[in-house]
Amino acid sequence: MLLLIVFAAFASGIFGQPTDTYRAAHDALMDTFLPVEEFKNDAQVSQLLKAADEGIWAAAGQDPRFRQLIGPFTNMNLFGPACGLDALVREAGTPVFAEMTQPQRERAITLMQNCTENEPRRLAATVRNFYVVKAYGAIQEPLTGVKLNLYASSDWVQLHRPQLPPTKLRFDASSNEIARADGAIDYLVVGSGPAGSVLAHELRRGGKRVVLVEKGSFIVPGSMETRLIDNLIDTRATADGAIRIRNGMAVGGGSQVNVDLCFAPTLPSIQAKIESWRRAGRIGPTDFTKAQLASAYEWVKSAIGTRVLSESEINANNHALWDGAKLAGLHPSLYDLNTYPPGASPYPVTDKRSSESQLVLEALTDTTNPLSMLADADVRRVLFDENHTATGVEIRMRAPISDPGVIKDANGLHMAEGTMMTIHARHIILSAGALGSPSILLRSKVQNDQIGRGIVLHASMPIMGRFDRTIDALTGTEASVFVSDKLISDGYALESMSDQPLYAALMSPGPPLHTFEMIRSYRHLAGFGVMLVDTPSPANRITLDKDGEPIINYVLSGPDKVRFRRGVAEAVRIMFLAGAKKVYLPTTEDILDDGVSPVVLTIPKQADEVARNLQFIPNQTIVTSAHMQATNKMGATEANSVVGRDFHVWGTKNLYVVDGSVFPTSIGANPMQSIYTFAKIFADGVVAGEK
C-alpha cells in the first residue's frame, strides 16, 4: 500500500513540488542507475550519458506519470522505517534523494532492492527499468557498435503502402454508430492476432460480412523491425511487479512482435495437454482430435508461411544452446519459424511474417468480399439485449502511434481520440487474447465468476553467458534452437533468443558499472531462456481496477518454483558446457551466500546453489512472460468454465471467445500455432453451418 499512498499524494498535489525539485531528483536517479560519475573523465561516454539525461527529461519531465514515479525520491520520509531508509535519512541529514551523497544514494537503492517489504523493491525495480530502458535505448548503438536497422525508408514505405479498396464502413456522428454500407454485419471480430486474423480471413472467404476491430495501430507490413519497436508492445507487470508481461499492440497482435517460434499442435507435449482436457471432461471424445488438428494446421502452415530450418542457419548465439545441450546429453531441436529464409525477405528491415501480412492484408484487399477493419479502436464492452443476446460492442478510439509506417485512419472516418461509439452485429467473437478478452467480459458484466481465473503465463528467465569469442546475437537467423527433453516430465523447455543490446543491460540488475559493462560486452554475450509450463490456480486471475483496466493477480506456486529453479540450474550448466567464461542471472538475490550482488557465476558447480537457493523474490529476480493463456477456460459446464466446447460464452447468445484464453491449462508449449489452428477449426465450423 505504500506506493499507492505515495502516488495518490503526489497525484492530488499534496506534495506539490516545483519543477526544479523533480529535475534534481531525475538527475540524481540518472547518476545512480548509470555510471555518470565513473565516466566523468571519458569525454565520449560522458557526452552520451549527458545526452541521454537531457533526452529523458525533454521527453518525460512534465509527464504526470513520470513525476508520479520519481516523486517519492523528493521526500524519502514517506517510506517511514521501511528497509532502514529512516536511519539513512537521519545519517544523510536530509530526506531528499538529490541532496544525499553518491554513496548514500547508492545505499538507498540497495536498501530498497533488498527490502523485506515488496513495495520499496517494486519502486526501485520500476525506476531502474525506466532509466535503463530510456538511457541505454538512446545510446546503445554507439556504445556497442551494433547497428539496429529498425525502420524502412520513407520512400519504401510510400511505395509499399497497401492499396485498399474504398471502405464499406460508415460513421453516423448523430448516433455515434459505425455500420457497413452493404448490410448488417454478420460477424464482428475483436482482436487481429493469430485467432482474430484467421477468423476474419476465413469467415469473409465463406461469404460472411465481417468487421475486424483492433486496439493497436495498422502498419505497412515490413516497414519496421516490429520485434524491437516499443510502441507495438504492451508491457505490463503482475500486481506485485514480479513478472513482466509482453503482448502485441498492433494489427497482427502478438504475431507482430514475437520471435516466430512454431510448435505444431500435434507435438507430444501439446497432445498430452489436450488429452488431459479430454480426461477431465472439458472437451469431448471427438473435439480437437489429432487428425483434426493436423488437417487444420496444414492450412495454417501454408497460409502463414511456416518453414523448416536447416542446421546451417544456427548462428553463434543459438549454438550455445545447441552445443551445450548436446554435451549435456540432451537432444536440441530446430524450430519451425514464421519467417522468410535468409536472403528471401521482401522487406528491407525484417524477415518476419505476421498474421497482418499473411491474412489480414489479403482479406482487406479482396475484390469479391473485402474485410472491413477499424484499427486504434479499444473495445470497452459487449452490448446485450434483455435476452442476454450480444448485439454489438462499445468502442473508444485511440490515437495511432507516431512511428513511421503507420497507416492512420485507413477508413477516412476522422474520429478523434476518445470518441465513443457502437458497432452492432449479429455475432460477436472476442479474440483479444488472454488479457483483453476477459477484461472485455468483466467490463460487460457477464455473470460468471470463472472469468479471468486460473491464468497461466509460461514464466521465463533469460540466462546470459560471456564468451571469449564474438557472438553477435542479431546476425543471421535470430532464433533456431530449443530443447524439450524436460517439457513433459518436468514442465520446462530451454529456448534460444536474441534481442538488442539494451536487453543485456535491462537483464543485468546490480551496480551501474556492472550494467554498463554488460551492454559494452554485448557482442560477446550469448543467451537463451528457461520457459516454465506453469500450473493453473484459481487465485491467479484477471480483475479490473476502478477505471476498468486489467490487474494481473499472479503468484508462482511452490511446486512451480521448484521446477523453475531446476530448469535455471540446468541452463547454467549448459551455458558453461558451451564454453561460457561467466554466466549471469537477472537477480540480486544472494544465491551464492556471499553477500555479493549481482550474481555472476564462474564455475559450473555453482548451478547447484542456484537449484537450492533461487527463490524468485518479486522485484529482486527478473521474470518475464509472453504466453498468457487460460483466462476464459473451455469446459462442459458453466460451473468451471467460461466458454463451452463450441466456444460460446455461457449465459449469453451469439457471443464467442476464440483465442488462447480458452485453453483450460497451458497448451504445453509456445501457443501461437495452436491458437491459429483452433481458430481455423472454429471458422470452418461456422462456414459449414455448425455454429
C-alpha positions, 0 to 999 in steps of 0.5 A, a space after each residue: 500500500 505504500 506506493 499507492 499512498 505515495 502516488 495518490 499524494 503526489 497525484 492530488 498535489 499534496 506534495 506539490 513540488 516545483 519543477 526544479 525539485 523533480 529535475 534534481 531528483 531525475 538527475 540524481 536517479 540518472 547518476 545512480 542507475 548509470 555510471 555518470 560519475 565513473 565516466 566523468 573523465 571519458 569525454 565520449 561516454 560522458 557526452 552520451 550519458 549527458 545526452 541521454 539525461 537531457 533526452 529523458 527529461 525533454 521527453 518525460 519531465 512534465 509527464 504526470 506519470 513520470 513525476 508520479 514515479 520519481 516523486 517519492 525520491 523528493 521526500 524519502 520520509 514517506 517510506 517511514 522505517 521501511 528497509 532502514 531508509 529512516 536511519 539513512 535519512 537521519 545519517 544523510 541529514 536530509 530526506 531528499 534523494 538529490 541532496 544525499 551523497 553518491 554513496 548514500 544514494 547508492 545505499 538507498 537503492 540497495 536498501 530498497 532492492 533488498 527490502 523485506 517489504 515488496 513495495 520499496 523493491 517494486 519502486 526501485 525495480 520500476 525506476 531502474 527499468 525506466 532509466 535503463 530502458 530510456 538511457 541505454 535505448 538512446 545510446 546503445 548503438 554507439 556504445 556497442 557498435 551494433 547497428 539496429 536497422 529498425 525502420 524502412 525508408 520513407 520512400 519504401 514505405 510510400 511505395 509499399 503502402 497497401 492499396 485498399 479498396 474504398 471502405 464499406 464502413 460508415 460513421 453516423 456522428 448523430 448516433 455515434 454508430 459505425 455500420 457497413 454500407 452493404 448490410 448488417 454485419 454478420 460477424 464482428 471480430 475483436 482482436 487481429 492476432 493469430 485467432 482474430 486474423 484467421 477468423 476474419 480471413 476465413 469467415 469473409 472467404 465463406 461469404 460472411 460480412 465481417 468487421 475486424 476491430 483492433 486496439 493497436 495501430 495498422 502498419 505497412 507490413 515490413 516497414 519496421 523491425 516490429 520485434 524491437 519497436 516499443 510502441 507495438 508492445 504492451 508491457 505490463 507487470 503482475 500486481 506485485 511487479 514480479 513478472 513482466 508481461 509482453 503482448 502485441 499492440 498492433 494489427 497482427 497482435 502478438 504475431 507482430 512482435 514475437 520471435 516466430 517460434 512454431 510448435 505444431 499442435 500435434 507435438 507430444 507435449 501439446 497432445 498430452 495437454 489436450 488429452 488431459 482436457 479430454 480426461 477431465 471432461 472439458 472437451 469431448 471424445 471427438 473435439 480437437 482430435 489429432 487428425 483434426 488438428 493436423 488437417 487444420 494446421 496444414 492450412 495454417 502452415 501454408 497460409 502463414 508461411 511456416 518453414 523448416 530450418 536447416 542446421 546451417 542457419 544456427 548462428 553463434 548465439 543459438 549454438 550455445 544452446 545447441 552445443 551445450 545441450 548436446 554435451 549435456 546429453 540432451 537432444 536440441 531441436 530446430 524450430 519451425 519459424 514464421 519467417 522468410 529464409 535468409 536472403 528471401 525477405 521482401 522487406 528491407 528491415 525484417 524477415 518476419 511474417 505476421 498474421 497482418 501480412 499473411 491474412 489480414 492484408 489479403 482479406 482487406 484487399 479482396 475484390 469479391 468480399 473485402 474485410 472491413 477493419 477499424 484499427 486504434 479502436 479499444 473495445 470497452 464492452 459487449 452490448 446485450 439485449 434483455 435476452 442476454 443476446 450480444 448485439 454489438 460492442 462499445 468502442 473508444 478510439 485511440 490515437 495511432 502511434 507516431 512511428 513511421 509506417 503507420 497507416 492512420 485512419 485507413 477508413 477516412 472516418 476522422 474520429 478523434 481520440 476518445 470518441 465513443 461509439 457502437 458497432 452492432 452485429 449479429 455475432 460477436 467473437 472476442 479474440 483479444 487474447 488472454 488479457 483483453 478478452 476477459 477484461 472485455 467480459 468483466 467490463 460487460 458484466 457477464 455473470 460468471 465468476 470463472 472469468 479471468 481465473 486460473 491464468 497461466 503465463 509460461 514464466 521465463 528467465 533469460 540466462 546470459 553467458 560471456 564468451 571469449 569469442 564474438 557472438 553477435 546475437 542479431 546476425 543471421 537467423 535470430 532464433 533456431 534452437 530449443 530443447 524439450 527433453 524436460 517439457 513433459 516430465 518436468 514442465 520446462 523447455 530451454 529456448 534460444 533468443 536474441 534481442 538488442 543490446 539494451 536487453 543485456 543491460 535491462 537483464 543485468 540488475 546490480 551496480 551501474 558499472 556492472 550494467 554498463 559493462 554488460 551492454 559494452 560486452 554485448 557482442 560477446 554475450 550469448 543467451 537463451 531462456 528457461 520457459 516454465 509450463 506453469 500450473 493453473 490456480 484459481 487465485 491467479 486471475 484477471 480483475 479490473 481496477 476502478 477505471 476498468 483496466 486489467 490487474 494481473 493477480 499472479 503468484 508462482 506456486 511452490 511446486 512451480 518454483 521448484 521446477 523453475 529453479 531446476 530448469 535455471 540450474 540446468 541452463 547454467 550448466 549448459 551455458 558453461 558446457 558451451 564454453 561460457 567464461 561467466 554466466 549471469 542471472 537477472 537477480 540480486 538475490 544472494 544465491 551464492 551466500 556471499 553477500 555479493 550482488 549481482 550474481 555472476 557465476 564462474 564455475 559450473 558447480 555453482 548451478 547447484 546453489 542456484 537449484 537450492 537457493 533461487 527463490 524468485 523474490 518479486 522485484 529482486 529476480 527478473 521474470 518475464 512472460 509472453 504466453 498468457 493463456 487460460 483466462 476464459 477456460 473451455 469446459 462442459 459446464 458453466 460451473 468451471 468454465 467460461 466458454 463451452 466446447 463450441 466456444 460460446 460464452 455461457 449465459 449469453 447468445 451469439 457471443 464467442 471467445 476464440 483465442 488462447 484464453 480458452 485453453 483450460 491449462 497451458 497448451 504445453 508449449 509456445 501457443 501461437 500455432 495452436 491458437 491459429 489452428 483452433 481458430 481455423 477449426 472454429 471458422 470452418 465450423 461456422 462456414 459449414 453451418 455448425 455454429 
